[in-house]
Amino acid sequence: MLRLLMLASLACLAYAQAPAPSGNAQKGKQLFQSYGCYQCHGREAQGGTGTGPRLAPKPIAFSAVTKYVRQPTGQMPPYTAKVVSDQDLADIYAFLSAQPQPPSAKSIAILNN
Amino acid sequence: MASNRRKFLKSAVTGAALAAGHPAGAQQQAQATRPANAPLLARETDPPANVEVLTADRPGSDFMVDVLKSLGFEYLFANPGSSFRGLHESIINYGGNTSPEFITCCHEESSIAMAHGYAKIEGKPALVMAHGTVGLQHASMAIYNAYCDHAPVYIVVGNSIDAISRRPGVEWAHSVQDAASGVRDFVKWDDLPISLPHFAESAVRAYKIAMTPPMMPVLLVADGDLQETPVSPKARLEIPKLSRLAPPQGDISAVNELAKMLVAAENPVLIADRCARTEAGLKLLVELAETLQAPVMNQNGRMNFPSRHPLNQSDGRGLIANADLIVGLEVWDFWGTINSYRDQLERTSKPITKPGVKLVSITSTDLFTKSNYQDFQRYAGVDLAIAADAEATLPSLIEACRKLITADRKRVFEDRGKKFAAAHQQALERARTEATYGWDASPISTARMAAELYAVIKDKDWSLVSGGGWPQRLWNFDKYYQTIGGSGGAGVGYGAPASLGAAIANKKHGRLSVTIQNDGDLMYAPGVLWTSAHHHIPLLSVMHNNRAYHQEIMHLQRMANRHQRGITRAGIGTRIEDPNIDYATVARGMGVYGEGPISDPKDLGPALRRAVAVVEKGEPALVDVVTQPR
């Protein structure tokens, strides 16, 4: 998992300059469910225990996401263009980008037990 | 022994034939020639020509119960079965249904898993009985789990060895030449005693074998005739003494060598999986870690190390990669711990350790390994393999380390300890921050569920008897019974019954047993809910209801993506919905307090508090929480 995150971060740096295409966040939310992304990453892309890392809010650069999704270097199964189109990915990216910041841990009393 | 039963069958058949062939008119005529009470009078006063013995004061099963009582079993988990009817009757009447007490299970898989969970809390086996055929077949998966998990379970199966004494029909289908053969690959020892002295000796031997590390299930066959035939007044029956058992310690020269390596290492890492079997084991591992100020990565096969101890580095990033010495303490999968593995079309792996790292294992698995089932994992190729029980080896290892620590090394260790204390605090804060993502999501995030549950139980004497992940990151585990590890063989259906077995062990200690219960797991044998209500076993089950066999969904997605066919149909065969199961109603239907389904996180805390109040009164309760997948 750590290795995956590091690779994703490196990819993020390399592709940080590429602009994110326009996407439909509402449609992206539906695709995030129907493509089963949530099974590993959670319905809010918050990450899962021992499965997939957190993807949102503030996702890595779109080009890095695309590169990793198409040709993952870690455990994630590949999602080729035959399965998920570039536009679908753009919509999913819009959904990830639209996720709000959570409250701080210190503001949640039961997280400080 | 077969002759008694044959005589009984012969007379029964003869009597039935006579009754069937006797014309009704003849019966009436015969009755008319005698006074109304004559038949009764005749039965009581006429000297019988050939008296059939129909009762027995002391069947063999009574002596078997004497033997089993000598081993100190508290509970017998069983679904009733005719092949051990003699033992069943002797336990509840002759034995008074105490030590062991009969706990009615609805499936033999549940019986074994309950004993599995019980053993990990109580540190000793419970008794399980089953048919040697259909019952043992049901039980087999759970036996495999206990075998893989190194948990002692004591199994007695009924069988009818003598073909001539079997009842026609079902008893033949319930009889087998070699009952243990179906599970012999994953029990440590089995036997088929053919006399009561043989039973006594094998019963005590089985207990000794089960309780010697690596602890594992054992099985005895109790022959039906041996159970039901009266004990001869001339029989000389004795119960052998159960030895005090000393678990195998590591060879002292190897332990001294390891101590030298530990004291000299700059970046040692202690990895514990099924290391701490007892409260003493937990304390000893803390003592070793503090002596060396060495980090501990807990793989949670047992309650090895306190979760909030500064040297707990289970979330340690780069620890293994940076280590110059890695010591595995009862680590199930050492190879998988020091290698990365990639499950793509071409499966690849590579070490995650740095060149020159020294690897040492202490494990009782090296003392007992079978061939057929492959639970022993890939060969790790360690530098020093100490074949011994890790917990039993810790005292000599600690002592050897202490003798070698100089003032200079002590200063180095203290500096190292400060660094790890800071890293531990950062890991805790990181976990809390990660838990905030999806905090208000519906379905409820597993982090939120864990936090809400902990808030309700943290000030009580709690025991998380199944379920992991977020609790290990967020909760303060510091007592040996607060977690007991997983199933061992990853056979689904372990969680619910093992939790209940652990809960019945916790009951007499007044602990609050809590389980995070997977939905797919509960559906294997939901009858455990009835068992919990019937026997008043206090257990709070919090459903982790993601409405799927989630692990399998991910595997199916992997296959579908690999084949570029899309993953939209991956739910076929893997989802548990349409209809959604209403677990609270299922629970109530079996006499268990039930709440839910709860999908709004704001409703969760109050529901948990109500359920805990029920459990604290001594009854089971279930809260159905509709959750995120993981």
HADDOCK unambig.tbl for C-alpha pairs under 7 A between the chains (distance, minus, plus):
assign (segid A and resid 34 and name CA) (segid B and resid 568 and name CA) 6.17 0.50 0.50
assign (segid A and resid 35 and name CA) (segid B and resid 567 and name CA) 6.14 0.50 0.50
assign (segid A and resid 35 and name CA) (segid B and resid 568 and name CA) 6.04 0.50 0.50
assign (segid A and resid 39 and name CA) (segid B and resid 554 and name CA) 7.00 0.50 0.50
assign (segid A and resid 39 and name CA) (segid B and resid 629 and name CA) 5.82 0.50 0.50
assign (segid A and resid 42 and name CA) (segid B and resid 628 and name CA) 6.22 0.50 0.50
assign (segid A and resid 42 and name CA) (segid B and resid 629 and name CA) 6.56 0.50 0.50
assign (segid A and resid 43 and name CA) (segid B and resid 628 and name CA) 6.82 0.50 0.50
assign (segid A and resid 44 and name CA) (segid B and resid 438 and name CA) 5.84 0.50 0.50
assign (segid A and resid 46 and name CA) (segid B and resid 437 and name CA) 5.16 0.50 0.50
assign (segid A and resid 46 and name CA) (segid B and resid 438 and name CA) 5.63 0.50 0.50
assign (segid A and resid 48 and name CA) (segid B and resid 630 and name CA) 4.98 0.50 0.50
assign (segid A and resid 49 and name CA) (segid B and resid 469 and name CA) 6.27 0.50 0.50
assign (segid A and resid 49 and name CA) (segid B and resid 630 and name CA) 5.54 0.50 0.50
assign (segid A and resid 74 and name CA) (segid B and resid 342 and name CA) 6.64 0.50 0.50
assign (segid A and resid 75 and name CA) (segid B and resid 342 and name CA) 5.74 0.50 0.50
assign (segid A and resid 75 and name CA) (segid B and resid 343 and name CA) 6.14 0.50 0.50
assign (segid A and resid 77 and name CA) (segid B and resid 558 and name CA) 5.17 0.50 0.50
assign (segid A and resid 77 and name CA) (segid B and resid 561 and name CA) 6.16 0.50 0.50
assign (segid A and resid 77 and name CA) (segid B and resid 562 and name CA) 6.79 0.50 0.50
assign (segid A and resid 78 and name CA) (segid B and resid 561 and name CA) 5.95 0.50 0.50
assign (segid A and resid 78 and name CA) (segid B and resid 562 and name CA) 6.60 0.50 0.50
assign (segid A and resid 79 and name CA) (segid B and resid 561 and name CA) 5.95 0.50 0.50
assign (segid A and resid 80 and name CA) (segid B and resid 564 and name CA) 6.88 0.50 0.50
assign (segid A and resid 82 and name CA) (segid B and resid 564 and name CA) 6.49 0.50 0.50
assign (segid A and resid 83 and name CA) (segid B and resid 564 and name CA) 5.95 0.50 0.50
assign (segid A and resid 83 and name CA) (segid B and resid 565 and name CA) 6.62 0.50 0.50
assign (segid A and resid 83 and name CA) (segid B and resid 566 and name CA) 5.05 0.50 0.50
assign (segid A and resid 102 and name CA) (segid B and resid 436 and name CA) 5.87 0.50 0.50
assign (segid A and resid 102 and name CA) (segid B and resid 437 and name CA) 5.57 0.50 0.50
assign (segid A and resid 103 and name CA) (segid B and resid 436 and name CA) 6.49 0.50 0.50
assign (segid A and resid 104 and name CA) (segid B and resid 433 and name CA) 6.87 0.50 0.50
assign (segid A and resid 104 and name CA) (segid B and resid 436 and name CA) 6.93 0.50 0.50
assign (segid A and resid 105 and name CA) (segid B and resid 432 and name CA) 5.81 0.50 0.50
assign (segid A and resid 105 and name CA) (segid B and resid 433 and name CA) 5.20 0.50 0.50
assign (segid A and resid 105 and name CA) (segid B and resid 436 and name CA) 6.14 0.50 0.50
assign (segid A and resid 110 and name CA) (segid B and resid 451 and name CA) 6.16 0.50 0.50
assign (segid A and resid 110 and name CA) (segid B and resid 452 and name CA) 6.84 0.50 0.50
assign (segid A and resid 110 and name CA) (segid B and resid 455 and name CA) 5.89 0.50 0.50
assign (segid A and resid 111 and name CA) (segid B and resid 432 and name CA) 6.18 0.50 0.50
assign (segid A and resid 111 and name CA) (segid B and resid 451 and name CA) 6.17 0.50 0.50
